[in-house]
Amino acid sequence: MAQVPRAGRGAEPAAHFNHALLLRARLELDLTQEQVAASIGVDVRTYRRYESGAVNDPRLGFSVRSPSRRRILERLGAELGLAEADLLVAGAGEAPAGAAEAPSGAAEAPAGAAEAPSGAAEAQAPAIAPAAANGAAPAWRPLHAHTLQRARHFVGRGEILDRLAAWAGASPPSPRVIALLGVGGAGKTAIAERFLRGLGDAPRPGGVLVWSFYDDPRTEAFLDQAAAYFAPGPGAPGAAPPRPPAAPGEQLARLKEALGQGPPHLLVLDGLETVQAEGGAGRAHGELHDTLLRRLLCAIAAGLGGARALVTSRFELADLAAWAEGGLSTIRPESLGEGDAASLMRRWGIQSDDDALRALFESTGGHALSVAVVGSYVGAFLGGDAGRLSAARAAHLAEAERDDVLARRLSSVLSAYARALPPGERDLLARLSVFPGGAGEAALLQLVRAGGEIAGAMAGWGAAELARGLARIERLGLVFAARQGERCYSTHPFVRQHFKSLLGVPPDRIHAAGSAAPPPRLDEAPRRAPRERRAVDAYEAILTELLGAGRATEAYEIYALGLGGFAHLGLQLGDMARGARLLRAFAGGDDPRGMPASLPARVRASLAYDAGLYAGALGDLAFACACYEAHNEIAGALADSAPLATGLRTLAYTERLRGNLTEARRLLERSAEIAGSVARAADQAHAVRALALLGAVLHDLGEVDAAGERFALLRAMGDAPVARRALWEAEHAFALGRRDEAREATERNLAACRRRGWEGHVAHGHTLLGLALLDGGDGGDGDVASVEAHLVEARRWASATGEVEVALRCHELAARIALAAGRLDEGARQALEGLHVAEACGFGPFRARLAVVAARCALARGAGQAASAVALAGSAVAWAGEDAWARADALHWAGVAAAREGDVPRGRELLAEAAALRGRLRHPEAAASREALSRLGSTPESEARFR
């Protein structure tokens, strides 16, 4: 007999009979009480005592010591497809299954029964329970944003579950991240779901958030939900009004701040492979597409308060490889052993002898989902007799095992299932497979009422027939249901993929017919690009279905007109993650060269270019470069030279951010050459932009005079610098100590950009003005309040869009402000946070600049911090790479730190190199390096180098 799990220490709670579940199962099967009573061999009055709950004693619960009661339980389970563990629950059994349950979480409902996801029944309650009157810490209610698919029958895995249970209660956790890795159908999700049920739904010291990327692969939606749950707002827990949804640039910061507070928060992320790369085209196998999610998991692995994460995936977590020895642990569930597989097949109703079960086990290879599907098929359609599985079918399974270890074997079983199902249920499952996030009965009923090929064999069904069909395929383990507002049905990705291939009608037609909202109207789109998230979601859904149906031209119209392309989706809405996801859908994966061949070359080039813009804004610089290279390959074959000139220039801009300055220089010289070869005004404009960026790159390389010559040439060509061109020239002047000139030029430029609505350039200008106001960069008496006002303005854009370059500039300015004001801990925090972002995203020179500020904060804190400063400044020297200015500053502060720690010879050597390089650059702080060197004394060697 199934054991009811203990709620915790102390006496085991009394079991109760789950009468609400029995009632629901009978109604779903459209049976009368008399029919059920007759099927289990009892009179109707006895049956009614079970369905009403009268068999539950108020004090003692429900005892199954009586043989007659045990037989009734067994017969109920056999007739209605319910497991004994589902009919026996811990605690009071009066509440319907799915209501808030006892802490043990033992009140299990059958797969898909009307069970709320753990915590979902309390969706209207605050995530944080009010603190106890004695001042105890607030408790958190688990939140299941999605219901993980539950194995109808679960066997084995005890060692893994014990390990997860111990890890969940550890403080601090070690490791911080556990990854359940394995092929599809290996049982990863079932293990995670079983682990969560063991945790229960009672309030906990830390939050529990469950998210399935199978149901919703939108990483921005996950971050929204996580920020809202873990950081609901200030004030008393449960009493303060919720904070508004975080802007794209605030999501991660708000979430990390909340997770870092210390509580043992837990994130359970299922199906991570849906947001990971399969490898190639500039992405490593298993690399996360979304940089924000990547940074979150890296932060948790490195240590973020008491936070921990359990993830399931088919791919290795490539981004967390650096923590493989400590912060990350991988668990690979093995195939089921023969004993567990036989037990599972018997639970599905197979009554054959051991030899027959062994043969079935060998045909499945112990693959968990294959064993379950074979068991369900034989139990449901072959009377539980494995011997009736035809020799041909067994041979097909054996052949599949030799051909493809898992996919073909499972496909063979599913094909048999599809043939055995009644046509209506087969078409119901096929249509349900169109909706990755699941579909409710109302949406499915719309398909039925549409008739024709939309309804398929369901034509003529009513609500009762639909309910019976759903209940049947649910009992067979092909679908599962959860209550998320309306009851929603979904299925395993393997099952979904197979049955979707049986549709016989374009998926976009099914999706449109099942949607309550009308499709977007493209004739209204050009001037009415949507701003509300629900409208944008609708456009994305239709666009995705159009691509799936091979209608790339119409999908492009929705992207370019309906959503406004990067200009609206990226620059206006800041929805960079969505834009990147849409462009991956166009390419059919991670290779930007895979844009649909049916589109004109210019359109394919523009899509690859936009993919680079989204990736660059999100800080995914390596992939952005791959996108621009793909664009340039296509653009190179076009008659018009402008797209190629633009692509080369934008690629150079991105390479500059990465620190690859020599390559950036080569690309810009080629861009200027192409633009200058055609005497047209448009090409003249491209030449001007290339020359301006070339001036900035030459400046970074330390070729100061050459850079000045390029900026002077622009003016001789009649260019009035604006936007980035003016910003680069101002940065050049600022670095050379011409601060007033730089400030005045930037103020004029900022006003011009604001008039044109170029808010990204405005933000860049504010960071430059803030730096110009700081006195010499050495913590002097600059107007800190005025500088902070510029920081606030710059952060508006970073918060609205999440653009990483601007965010890094804000981190640098904030750290410099704190250093100037003597707020050294804050300065170090800002610098190190920015440093981690720059490191995760590949911004080379920013790593060096932020490490220098962190080193200066360490030195300013005094005793005991010199070693930290030495490490930071030494790293900065390496990270500076080709950037002469970043290297000069890093050398100076590395020398100061080395001398402070007592290594005077090393300090003297570094300062001598810094003084020489700063002198060559005409750096305003060259005298400071010479003075620091003189204080250390000199050697003939250092004097020679100085000269």
FIZAZA-225643 format. One record per residue (C-alpha): x negated, y, z; residue in one letter. Coordinates in steps of 0.5 Angstrom, whole numbers, padded with zeros to 4 digits, always signed. Each point is the difference from the previous one (the first is absolute). Example, Ala and Ser with C-alpha at 12.3 -4.5 7.8 and 13.67 -1.06 7.14 Angstrom:
BEGIN
-0025-0009+0016A;-0002+0007-0002S;
This chain:
BEGIN
+0000+0000+0000M;-0002+0007-0002A;-0003+0004+0006Q;+0002+0007+0002V;-0007+0004+0000P;-0001+0003+0007R;+0002+0007+0001A;-0007+0001+0004G;-0002-0002+0007R;+0005-0003+0005G;+0006-0004-0001A;+0002-0002-0007E;+0006+0003-0002P;+0007-0004-0001A;+0001-0001-0007A;+0007+0002-0003H;+0004-0003-0006F;-0001+0005-0006N;+0008+0000-0002H;+0000+0007-0004A;-0005-0004-0005L;+0005-0006+0000L;+0005+0005-0002L;-0003+0004-0005R;-0003-0007-0003A;+0007-0003-0001R;+0003+0007-0003L;-0006+0000-0005E;+0002-0007-0002L;+0007+0002+0000D;+0002-0006+0004L;+0006+0000+0005T;-0001-0002+0007Q;+0004-0007-0001E;-0005-0002-0006Q;-0006+0001+0004V;+0003-0003+0006A;+0001-0006-0005A;-0007+0000-0003S;-0003-0001+0007I;+0005-0005+0003G;+0003+0004+0005V;+0007+0003+0002D;+0001+0007-0002V;+0001+0002+0007R;-0007-0002+0002T;-0003+0003-0006Y;+0004+0007+0002R;-0004+0000+0007R;-0006+0000-0004Y;+0002+0005-0005E;+0003+0005+0006S;-0006-0001+0004G;+0004-0004+0006A;-0005-0005+0000V;-0005+0005+0003N;+0000+0000+0008D;-0001+0007+0002P;-0005-0002+0005R;-0003-0006-0003L;+0000+0001-0007G;+0001-0006-0005F;-0003-0007+0002S;-0001-0005-0005V;-0002-0006+0005R;+0007-0003-0002S;-0001-0005-0006P;+0006+0002-0003S;-0002+0008+0000R;-0006-0002-0004R;+0003-0004-0005R;+0005+0006-0001I;-0006+0005-0001L;-0003-0005-0005E;+0006-0001-0004R;+0001+0008+0000L;-0007+0001-0003G;+0001-0006-0005A;+0007+0003-0002E;-0002+0007+0000L;-0007+0000-0002G;-0002+0003+0007L;-0006-0002+0004A;+0001-0002+0008E;-0005+0006+0001A;+0005+0005-0003D;+0006-0003+0004L;-0004+0001+0007L;-0002+0007+0002V;-0003+0002+0006A;+0004+0005+0005G;+0007+0002-0001A;+0003-0003-0006G;+0006+0005-0001E;-0003+0005-0004A;+0000-0002-0008P;-0007-0002-0003A;-0004+0005-0001G;+0002+0005+0005A;-0006+0002+0005A;-0002-0006+0003E;-0004-0003+0006A;-0007+0002+0000P;-0002-0007-0002S;+0003+0001-0007G;+0002-0007+0001A;+0007+0002-0003A;-0002-0003-0007E;+0005+0001-0006A;+0000-0005-0006P;-0004+0003-0006A;+0004+0006-0002G;+0006-0001+0005A;+0002+0007+0002A;-0006+0001+0004E;-0002+0007+0001A;-0008+0001-0001P;-0003+0000+0007S;+0002+0007+0003G;+0004+0002-0006A;+0006-0001+0004A;-0002+0006+0004E;-0001+0004-0006A;+0003+0006+0003Q;-0003+0000+0006A;-0007+0003+0001P;-0006-0003-0001A;-0003+0001+0007I;+0004-0002+0006A;+0000+0005+0005P;-0005+0000+0006A;+0002-0004+0006A;+0002+0005+0006A;-0006-0002+0004N;-0004+0003-0006G;-0002-0006-0004A;-0003+0001-0007A;+0006+0000-0005P;+0001-0007-0003A;+0001-0001-0008W;+0005-0003-0004R;-0002-0004-0006P;+0002+0002-0006L;+0001-0005-0006H;+0000+0005-0006A;+0001-0007-0004H;+0002-0007+0002T;-0006-0005-0001L;+0003-0006-0004Q;+0001-0005+0005R;-0002-0008-0001A;+0007-0003+0001R;-0004-0006+0003H;-0007+0001+0003F;-0005-0005+0002V;-0007+0000+0002G;-0005+0007+0000R;+0000-0001+0008G;-0007+0002+0000E;+0000+0006-0004I;+0007+0003+0004L;-0004-0001+0006D;-0006+0004-0002R;+0005+0005-0003L;+0004+0000+0007A;-0007+0001+0004A;-0002+0006-0005W;+0006+0004+0001A;-0001+0000+0007G;-0007+0002+0001A;-0003+0006+0002S;-0004+0003-0004P;+0002-0005-0006P;-0006-0004-0003S;+0001+0000-0006P;+0004+0006-0002R;+0002-0003-0006V;+0002-0007-0002I;+0002-0002-0007A;+0004-0006-0001L;-0003-0002-0007L;+0002-0005-0005G;+0003-0002-0007V;+0008+0002-0001G;+0004-0005+0004G;-0005-0002+0005A;+0004+0002+0006G;-0003+0007+0002K;+0007+0004+0000T;+0003-0006+0004A;-0006+0000+0005I;+0001+0008+0001A;+0007-0001+0001E;-0001-0005+0005R;-0005+0004+0004F;+0005+0006+0000L;+0006-0004+0003R;-0005-0003+0005G;-0001+0007+0002L;+0007+0002+0001G;+0004+0006-0001D;+0000+0003+0007A;-0004+0007+0001P;-0007-0001+0001R;-0006+0004+0002P;-0002+0002-0008G;+0004+0000-0006G;+0001-0005-0005V;+0001+0002-0007L;+0002-0006-0005V;-0001+0002-0008W;+0001-0004-0006S;-0004+0002-0006F;+0004-0005-0004Y;+0007+0003+0002D;-0003+0007-0001D;-0007+0001-0003P;+0000+0008+0001R;-0006+0001+0004T;+0003+0008+0001E;+0006-0003+0003A;-0003-0005+0005F;-0005+0006+0002L;+0007+0004+0001D;+0003-0005+0004Q;-0006-0001+0004A;-0001+0007+0002A;+0007+0001+0002A;+0000-0006+0004Y;-0007+0001+0004F;+0001+0007+0000A;+0007+0002+0001P;-0001+0007+0003G;-0002+0004+0006P;+0003+0000+0007G;+0003-0006+0004A;+0000-0006-0004P;+0007-0002-0003G;+0003+0007+0002A;-0004+0005-0005A;+0003+0001-0007P;-0004-0004-0005P;-0005+0004-0004R;+0001+0001-0007P;-0003-0005-0005P;-0007+0001-0001A;-0003+0004-0006A;-0004-0005-0005P;-0007+0003+0003G;+0003+0000+0007E;+0002-0008+0000Q;-0006-0003+0002L;-0003+0005+0005A;+0007+0000+0004R;+0000-0007+0000L;-0008-0001+0002K;+0001+0005+0005E;+0006-0004+0003A;-0004-0007+0000L;-0006+0003+0003G;+0004+0002+0006Q;-0002-0007+0003G;+0007-0004+0001P;-0001-0007-0003P;+0004+0001-0007H;+0001-0005-0005L;+0001+0000-0007L;+0002-0006-0004V;-0001+0001-0008L;+0003-0006-0004D;-0002+0000-0007G;-0006+0004-0001L;-0002-0003-0006E;+0005+0004-0004T;-0004+0006+0002V;-0007-0003-0002Q;-0004+0000-0006A;-0001-0006-0004E;-0007+0002-0002G;-0003+0003-0006G;+0001+0007-0003A;-0004+0003+0006G;+0003-0003+0005R;-0002-0006+0005A;+0004-0006+0001H;+0004+0002+0006G;-0001+0007+0000E;+0006+0004+0002L;+0003+0004-0005H;+0002+0006+0005D;-0005+0004+0004T;+0004+0002+0005L;+0002-0008+0002L;-0008-0001-0001R;-0002+0005+0005R;+0005-0002+0005L;-0002-0007+0000L;-0007+0002+0000C;+0001+0004+0006A;+0004-0005+0004I;-0006-0005-0001A;-0005+0005+0002A;+0004+0001+0006G;+0006+0004+0001L;+0003+0001+0007G;+0003-0007+0002G;+0003-0001-0007A;+0000-0007-0004R;+0002-0002-0006A;+0002-0007-0003L;+0001+0000-0008V;+0001-0006-0005T;-0003+0000-0007S;-0002-0005-0005R;-0006+0005-0001F;-0006+0001+0004E;+0000+0007+0004L;-0006+0003-0004A;+0001+0007+0003D;-0002-0003+0007L;-0006-0004-0002A;-0004+0004+0004A;+0004-0002+0007W;+0000-0008-0002A;-0005-0001+0006E;+0004+0003+0005G;+0006+0005-0002G;+0003-0005-0005L;+0002-0008+0001S;+0003-0004-0006T;+0004-0006+0002I;+0002-0005-0006R;+0006-0004+0001P;-0002-0007-0002E;+0005-0005-0004S;+0005-0004+0004L;-0003-0006+0002G;+0004-0007-0002E;+0003+0000+0007G;+0003+0007+0000D;+0002+0000-0007A;+0004-0007+0002A;+0003+0004+0006S;+0002+0006-0005L;+0003-0005-0005M;+0004-0004+0005R;+0003+0007+0003R;+0002+0002-0007W;+0004-0007+0000G;-0005-0005-0004I;+0002-0007+0004Q;-0005-0004-0004S;-0006-0004+0003D;-0007+0002+0001D;-0002-0003-0007D;+0005+0004-0004A;-0002+0006+0005L;-0007-0001-0001R;+0001+0000-0008A;+0003+0007+0000L;-0005+0003+0005F;-0005-0002-0005E;+0004+0003-0006S;+0000+0006+0004T;-0007+0001+0002G;+0003+0002+0007G;+0001+0007-0003H;+0005+0003+0005A;+0005+0003-0005L;+0000-0006-0004S;+0001-0005+0005V;+0006+0004+0003A;+0003+0001-0007V;-0001-0008-0002V;+0003-0001+0007G;+0006+0004-0001S;+0001-0002-0008Y;+0000-0008+0002V;+0004+0002+0007G;+0006+0004-0004A;+0000-0004-0007F;-0003-0007+0001L;+0004-0002+0006G;-0007+0001+0004G;-0002-0006-0004D;-0007+0001-0002A;+0000-0006-0004G;+0005+0003-0005R;-0005+0005-0002L;-0002-0002-0007S;-0006-0003-0002A;-0001+0005-0005A;+0001+0005+0005R;-0005-0003+0004A;-0005+0000-0006A;+0002+0007-0001H;-0002+0002+0007L;-0007-0004-0001A;-0001+0003-0006E;+0001+0007+0002A;-0005-0002+0006E;-0005-0001-0004R;+0001+0006-0005D;+0001+0005+0005D;+0000-0001+0007V;+0006+0004+0002L;+0004+0004-0005A;+0002-0005-0005R;+0001-0005+0006R;+0005+0004+0003L;+0003+0003-0007S;+0002-0007-0001S;+0004-0001+0006V;+0003+0006-0001L;+0002-0002-0007S;+0003-0006+0003A;+0004+0004+0005Y;+0002+0005-0006A;+0003-0006-0004R;+0004-0003+0006A;+0003+0007+0003L;+0007+0001-0003P;+0000+0006-0005P;+0003+0005+0004G;-0005-0001+0006E;-0006+0000-0005R;+0002+0006-0004D;+0001+0004+0007L;-0007-0002+0002L;-0003+0002-0006A;+0004+0007+0000R;-0002+0001+0008L;-0008-0001-0003S;+0001+0006-0003V;+0000+0004+0006F;-0007-0001+0004P;+0002+0004+0006G;+0007-0004+0000G;+0007+0001-0001A;+0006+0001+0004G;+0007-0004-0002E;+0003+0007-0002A;-0006+0001-0006A;+0001-0008-0002L;+0008+0001+0000L;-0001+0006-0005Q;-0004-0005-0004L;+0005-0005+0000V;+0006+0005-0002R;-0005+0003-0006A;+0002-0007-0003G;-0003-0002-0007G;-0007-0002+0000E;-0002+0004+0006I;+0005-0004+0005A;-0002-0007-0004G;+0003-0006+0003A;+0002+0004+0006M;+0006+0003-0005A;+0006+0000+0004G;-0002-0001+0007W;+0003+0004+0005G;-0003+0002+0007A;+0001-0006+0003A;-0003-0004-0005E;-0006+0004+0000L;-0001-0001+0008A;+0001-0007-0001R;-0006+0000-0006G;-0004+0004+0005L;+0001-0004+0006A;-0002-0007-0004R;-0006+0003-0003I;-0002+0003+0006E;+0001-0007+0004R;-0004-0003-0006L;-0006+0004+0003G;+0000+0004-0007L;+0002+0007+0003V;+0000+0003+0006F;+0004+0006+0003A;-0001+0005+0005A;+0004+0006+0003R;-0003+0007-0002Q;+0006+0004+0000G;+0004-0005-0005E;-0002-0007+0000R;-0005-0001-0005C;-0003-0006-0004Y;-0007-0001-0003S;-0004-0006-0001T;-0007-0003+0000H;-0005+0004-0006P;-0001-0007-0003F;+0007-0002+0000V;+0002+0007-0003R;-0005+0000-0006Q;+0003-0007-0002H;+0007+0001+0000F;-0001+0007-0003K;-0003-0003-0006S;+0007-0004-0001L;+0004+0007+0000L;+0002+0000-0008G;+0001+0008+0001V;-0005+0006+0000P;-0001+0001+0008P;+0001+0007-0001D;+0007-0001-0002R;+0001-0004+0006I;-0003+0005+0005H;+0004+0006-0003A;+0006-0004+0001A;-0001-0002+0007G;-0002+0007+0002S;+0005+0005+0003A;-0003+0006-0003A;+0001+0002-0007P;-0007-0001-0005P;-0004+0007+0000P;+0002+0004-0006R;-0006+0002-0004L;+0004+0006-0003D;+0000+0004+0006E;-0007-0002+0002A;-0005+0005-0003P;+0002+0006+0004R;+0003-0004+0006R;-0005-0005+0002A;+0002-0003+0007P;-0003+0002+0007R;+0005-0004+0004E;-0004-0007+0002R;+0007-0004-0002R;+0000+0003-0007A;-0007-0001-0001V;+0001-0007+0002D;+0005-0001-0005A;-0004+0002-0005Y;-0006-0004+0002E;+0005-0007+0000A;+0002+0002-0007I;-0007+0001-0003L;-0002-0006+0003T;+0005-0005-0003E;-0001+0004-0006L;-0007-0002+0000L;+0002-0007+0002G;+0005+0000-0006A;-0006+0002-0005G;+0003+0007-0001R;-0006+0004+0001A;+0002+0006-0004T;+0007+0001+0004E;-0005-0001+0006A;-0004+0005-0002Y;+0005+0005-0001E;+0003-0001+0007I;-0007+0001+0003Y;-0002+0006-0004A;+0007+0003-0001L;+0004-0002+0006G;-0006+0000+0005L;-0004+0005-0003G;-0006-0003+0000G;-0006+0002+0004F;+0002+0007+0000A;+0006-0001+0004H;-0001-0007+0003L;-0007+0001+0002G;+0000+0008+0001L;+0007+0002+0002Q;+0002-0006+0004L;-0007-0003+0002G;+0002-0007-0001D;-0006-0002-0002M;+0000-0007+0002A;+0007-0001-0004R;-0003+0003-0006G;-0006-0005+0001A;+0004-0006+0000R;+0004+0002-0006L;-0006+0001-0004L;-0002-0007+0002R;+0007-0003-0002A;-0001+0003-0007F;-0007-0003+0000A;+0003-0007+0002G;-0006+0000+0006G;-0006+0003+0002D;-0003+0001-0007D;+0001+0007-0003P;-0001-0002-0007R;+0006-0004+0000G;+0005+0005-0001M;+0005-0003-0005P;-0002+0000-0007A;+0007+0002-0002S;-0001+0007+0002L;-0004+0005-0004P;-0007+0001+0001A;+0000+0007+0003R;+0006-0003+0005V;-0005-0006+0002R;-0005+0005+0001A;+0004+0005+0004S;+0002-0006+0004L;-0007-0002+0002A;-0002+0007+0001Y;+0006+0001+0005D;-0002-0006+0004A;-0007+0003+0001G;+0003+0006+0003L;+0005-0004+0005Y;-0006-0004+0002A;-0005+0006+0000G;+0005+0004+0005A;+0001-0006+0004L;-0008-0001+0001G;-0001-0006-0004D;-0005+0003-0004L;-0003-0007-0003A;+0007-0002-0003F;+0001+0008-0003A;-0007-0001-0004C;+0003-0006-0003A;+0006+0003-0002C;-0003+0006-0003Y;-0005-0005-0004E;+0006-0003-0003A;+0003+0006-0002H;-0006+0002-0003N;-0001-0006-0004E;+0007+0001-0003I;-0001+0008-0001A;-0006-0001-0003G;+0004-0003-0006A;+0005+0006-0001L;-0001+0005-0005A;+0000+0005+0005D;-0006+0001+0005S;+0004+0004+0005A;+0002-0006+0004P;-0007-0003+0000L;-0003+0006+0002A;+0005+0001+0006T;-0002-0008+0002G;-0007+0001+0000L;+0000+0006+0004R;+0005-0003+0005T;-0004-0006+0001L;-0006+0004+0001A;+0004+0004+0006Y;+0001-0007+0003T;-0007-0002-0001E;-0002+0006+0004R;+0004-0001+0005L;-0003-0007+0001R;-0007+0003+0000G;-0002-0003-0007N;-0002+0007-0002L;-0005-0002-0006T;+0006-0004-0003E;+0004+0006+0001A;-0005+0005-0004R;+0000-0005-0006R;+0008-0001+0000L;+0000+0008+0000L;-0005+0001-0005E;+0004-0004-0005R;+0006+0003+0002S;-0002+0007-0002A;-0003-0003-0006E;+0006-0003-0003I;+0004+0006+0002A;-0005+0005-0003G;+0000-0004-0007S;+0007+0003-0002V;+0001+0007+0000A;+0007+0001+0003R;+0002+0004+0006A;+0003-0007+0003A;-0007-0003+0000D;-0003+0006+0002Q;+0004+0000+0006A;-0003-0007+0001H;-0007+0002-0001A;+0001+0005+0005V;+0002-0005+0005R;-0005-0005-0001A;-0006+0006+0001L;+0003+0002+0006A;+0000-0007+0003L;-0007-0001-0003L;-0002+0006+0004G;+0003-0003+0007A;-0004-0006-0002V;-0006+0003-0001L;+0000+0004+0006H;+0001-0007+0004D;-0006-0003-0003L;-0004+0006+0002G;-0001+0004-0006E;+0002+0006+0002V;-0002+0005-0005D;+0003-0005-0006A;+0007+0000+0004A;+0000+0008+0000G;-0002+0000-0007E;+0006-0004-0002R;+0005+0004+0004F;-0003+0006-0003A;+0001-0003-0007L;+0007-0001+0002L;+0001+0008+0001R;-0003+0001-0006A;+0005-0004-0004M;+0005+0004+0003G;+0003-0005+0005D;+0003+0003+0006A;-0001-0005+0005P;+0006-0003+0004V;+0002-0006+0004A;-0006-0005+0000R;-0004+0004-0005R;+0000+0006+0005A;-0001-0005+0006L;-0006-0003-0002W;-0003+0006-0002E;+0002+0003+0007A;-0003-0006+0004E;-0007+0001-0004H;+0000+0007+0002A;+0002-0002+0007F;-0005-0005+0001A;-0006+0005-0002L;+0003+0005+0005G;+0004+0004-0004R;+0005+0000+0005R;+0004+0006-0001D;+0000-0001-0008E;+0003-0007+0001A;+0005+0002+0005R;+0003+0006-0005E;+0000-0004-0006A;+0003-0006+0004T;+0006+0005+0003E;+0001+0002-0007R;+0000-0007-0003N;+0005-0002+0006L;+0005+0005-0002A;+0000-0002-0007A;+0001-0007+0001C;+0005+0001+0005R;+0004+0004-0006R;-0001-0005-0004R;+0003-0006+0005G;-0007-0003+0000W;+0000-0002+0007E;-0005-0005+0000G;-0005+0005-0002H;+0003+0005+0005V;-0002-0005+0005A;-0007-0001-0002H;-0001+0007+0000G;+0002+0001+0007H;-0005-0005+0002T;-0005+0004-0003L;+0002+0006+0003L;+0000-0003+0007G;-0007-0002-0001L;-0002+0007-0003A;+0002+0003+0007L;-0004-0005+0004L;-0006+0004+0002D;-0006-0004-0004G;+0003-0007+0002G;-0004+0000+0006D;+0005+0001+0005G;+0000+0007+0001G;+0005+0005+0002D;+0004+0000-0007G;+0008+0002+0001D;+0002-0007+0002V;+0008+0002+0000A;-0001+0002-0007S;-0003-0006-0002V;+0005-0004+0003E;+0006+0004-0004A;-0004-0003-0006H;+0000-0007+0002L;+0007+0000+0002V;+0002+0003-0007E;-0005-0006-0004A;+0003-0005+0004R;+0007+0001-0002R;-0002-0003-0007W;-0004-0005+0003A;+0006-0002+0004S;+0005+0001-0006A;-0004-0005-0005T;-0005-0004+0004G;-0005+0003-0005E;-0007-0003+0003V;-0004+0005-0002E;+0003+0006+0003V;+0001-0005+0006A;-0007+0000+0001L;-0001+0007-0001R;+0004+0001+0005C;-0003-0005+0005H;-0007+0004-0002E;+0003+0007+0002L;+0004-0003+0006A;-0007-0003+0003A;-0004+0006-0002R;+0005+0005+0004I;+0000-0005+0006A;-0007+0001+0000L;-0001+0007-0001A;+0006+0001+0006A;-0004-0005+0004G;+0005-0006+0000R;-0005-0005-0001L;+0004-0006+0001D;+0005+0002-0005E;-0005+0002-0005G;-0003-0007+0001A;+0007-0003-0001R;+0002+0004-0006Q;-0007-0001-0003A;+0000-0008+0001L;+0007-0001-0002E;-0001+0004-0007G;-0007-0004+0000L;+0004-0007+0000H;+0005+0003-0005V;-0006+0002-0005A;-0003-0007+0001E;+0006-0004-0001A;+0002+0004-0006C;-0007+0001-0003G;-0001+0007+0001F;-0008+0000+0000G;-0002+0007+0001P;+0006+0001+0005F;-0003-0005+0004R;-0006+0003+0001A;+0003+0007+0001R;+0004-0003+0006L;-0005-0004+0003A;-0004+0006+0001V;+0005+0004+0003V;+0001-0006+0005A;-0007+0000+0001A;+0000+0007+0002R;+0005-0001+0005C;-0004-0005+0003A;-0006+0004+0001L;+0004+0006+0003A;+0003-0005+0005R;-0007-0001+0003G;-0003-0005+0004A;+0001-0007-0002G;+0003+0001-0007Q;-0007+0001-0004A;+0000-0007-0002A;+0007+0000-0003S;-0002+0007-0004A;-0006-0004-0003V;+0004-0005-0002A;+0006+0004-0003L;-0005+0005-0004A;-0005-0006-0002G;+0006-0003-0004S;+0002+0007-0002A;-0007+0000-0004V;+0002-0006-0003A;+0007+0001-0002W;-0002+0007-0003A;-0003-0003-0006G;-0001+0004-0006E;+0004+0006+0004D;-0006+0005+0001A;+0003+0004+0005W;+0003-0005+0004A;-0007-0003+0000R;-0003+0006+0003A;+0005+0001+0005D;+0000-0007+0002A;-0008+0000+0000L;+0000+0006+0005H;+0005-0003+0005W;-0004-0007+0000A;-0006+0004+0001G;+0003+0004+0006V;+0003-0007+0003A;-0006-0004-0001A;-0004+0005+0004A;+0005+0001+0005R;+0000-0008+0001E;-0008+0001+0001G;-0002-0002-0007D;-0004+0006-0001V;-0004-0003-0006P;+0006-0002-0003R;+0004+0006+0001G;-0006+0005-0003R;+0000-0005-0006E;+0007+0001-0001L;+0000+0008+0001L;-0005+0001-0004A;+0003-0004-0006E;+0007+0004+0002A;-0004+0007+0000A;-0003-0002-0007A;+0007-0002-0003L;+0003+0006+0003R;-0005+0005-0002G;+0001-0003-0008R;+0007+0001+0001L;+0000+0007+0003R;+0004-0003+0005H;+0002+0006+0005P;-0002-0005+0006E;-0007-0001-0003A;-0003+0004+0006A;+0003-0004+0005A;-0003-0006-0003S;-0007+0004+0000R;+0001+0002+0007E;+0002-0007+0003A;-0006-0003-0003L;-0004+0006+0003S;+0002-0002+0007R;-0002-0007-0001L;-0007+0002-0002G;-0003-0002-0007S;-0005-0005-0002T;-0004+0001-0007P;+0004-0005-0003E;+0007+0004+0001S;-0003+0006-0001E;-0003-0002-0007A;+0007-0003-0001R;+0003+0007+0002F;-0004+0004-0004R;
